[in-house]
Amino acid sequence: MSLAALAAWLDWTAWLWISWLVLLCVINLVSWSTNLFSFPGNWLIVLTTAIYAYFFPESPSAGIGWLGIGILAALAVLGEIIEFVAGAAMAGKRGASRRAMALAVVGTMVGSIVGAIFTIPIPILGPMLGAMAGGAAGAFSGAWVGEIWKGKSVEEGVNVGTGALLGRLLGTSGKLLVGAVMVVVAAVDALY
């Protein structure tokens, strides 16, 4: 290793940049995981990355450009579309009322949080899987209650609730997949 390479390696500004890059990746991963709780995790990735791009603008060697932010925003929109279409299509195909769909959304949020809390003792993946399962169960329960409240039979409520549950699982999976791509795009764009 040459003296110039060693001096570059010991350069504190490089270490500072690396620290901020690692922090960006950690925050983006945490933001991504909030999708499990029906929070706008993908939009938090866009926001965090835009703040990073403001303070570390694109340069010939590294940094995030505004084109990268635009790509992340487009991916976030795609994730929202996937989540909405999957949830609405599955419940709507089974004849869900607006009330059932609204209560399915509320049930998803409550179920995600409760599911995550109950699975905290399981290290790392427990809360994530608990949030997803709880969200699906909450979507089912909310849709079922909405249909029963509307005066439909228990069987019709179960049918619509099952559609809401499947839609929630598909929608969340699609949104998580898009969010994972966003995390990678942000990290790669920041490095190159």
LINHU-V295035 format. One record per backbone hydrogen bond with DSSP energy under -0.5 kcal/mol. CO is the residue of the C=O (numbers start at 0). NH is the residue of the N-H. E is the energy in kcal/mol with one decimal. If there is no record, write none. Layout:
# LINHU-V295035
co nh e
CO NH E
CO NH E
This chain:
# LINHU-V295035
co nh e
1 5 -2.3
2 6 -2.4
3 7 -2.3
4 8 -2.3
5 9 -2.0
6 10 -0.5
7 10 -0.7
10 13 -0.5
10 14 -1.4
11 15 -2.3
12 16 -2.4
13 17 -2.6
14 18 -2.4
15 19 -2.2
16 20 -2.3
17 21 -2.6
18 22 -2.3
19 23 -2.4
20 24 -2.2
21 25 -2.5
22 26 -2.8
23 27 -2.6
24 28 -2.2
25 29 -2.5
26 30 -2.8
27 31 -2.6
28 32 -2.0
29 33 -1.1
30 33 -0.7
31 34 -1.5
32 35 -1.5
33 36 -1.3
33 38 -1.9
34 37 -1.5
38 40 -2.2
39 43 -1.7
40 44 -1.8
41 45 -1.7
42 46 -2.5
43 47 -2.9
44 48 -2.4
45 49 -2.3
46 50 -2.3
47 51 -2.2
48 52 -2.6
49 53 -1.9
50 54 -1.9
51 55 -2.9
55 63 -1.2
61 58 -3.0
63 57 -0.7
64 68 -1.4
65 69 -2.1
66 70 -2.3
67 71 -2.3
68 72 -2.5
69 73 -2.4
70 74 -2.4
71 75 -2.4
72 76 -2.2
73 77 -2.2
74 78 -2.5
75 79 -2.1
76 80 -2.5
77 81 -2.6
78 82 -2.4
79 83 -2.8
80 84 -3.0
81 85 -2.4
82 86 -2.1
83 87 -3.0
84 88 -2.7
85 89 -2.0
86 90 -1.9
87 91 -3.1
88 92 -2.3
89 93 -0.6
90 93 -0.7
90 95 -1.7
91 94 -1.9
96 100 -2.2
97 101 -2.7
98 102 -2.7
99 103 -1.9
100 104 -1.7
101 105 -2.0
102 106 -3.0
103 107 -2.1
104 108 -1.9
105 109 -2.4
106 110 -2.9
107 111 -2.4
108 112 -1.8
109 113 -2.6
110 114 -2.9
111 115 -2.1
112 116 -2.2
113 117 -2.3
114 118 -1.1
116 119 -1.1
118 121 -1.4
120 122 -0.7
121 125 -0.6
121 126 -0.6
122 124 -1.9
122 125 -0.8
123 127 -0.6
124 128 -2.9
125 129 -3.1
126 130 -2.2
127 131 -1.9
128 132 -2.8
129 133 -3.0
130 134 -2.3
131 135 -2.1
132 136 -2.6
133 137 -2.7
134 138 -2.4
135 139 -2.3
136 140 -2.8
137 141 -2.9
138 142 -2.3
139 143 -2.7
140 144 -2.9
141 145 -2.4
142 146 -2.2
143 147 -2.4
144 148 -2.9
145 149 -1.3
146 151 -2.4
147 150 -1.6
152 156 -2.3
153 157 -2.6
154 158 -2.3
155 159 -2.5
156 160 -2.8
157 161 -2.5
158 162 -1.7
159 163 -2.4
160 164 -2.6
161 165 -2.7
162 166 -2.6
163 167 -2.4
164 168 -2.3
165 169 -2.6
166 170 -3.0
167 171 -2.8
168 172 -2.2
169 173 -2.5
170 174 -2.4
171 175 -2.7
172 176 -2.2
173 177 -2.3
174 178 -2.4
175 179 -2.4
176 180 -1.9
177 181 -2.1
178 182 -2.3
179 183 -2.0
180 184 -2.9
181 185 -2.7
182 186 -2.1
183 187 -2.9
184 188 -2.7
185 189 -2.0
186 190 -1.6
187 191 -2.1
189 62 -2.1
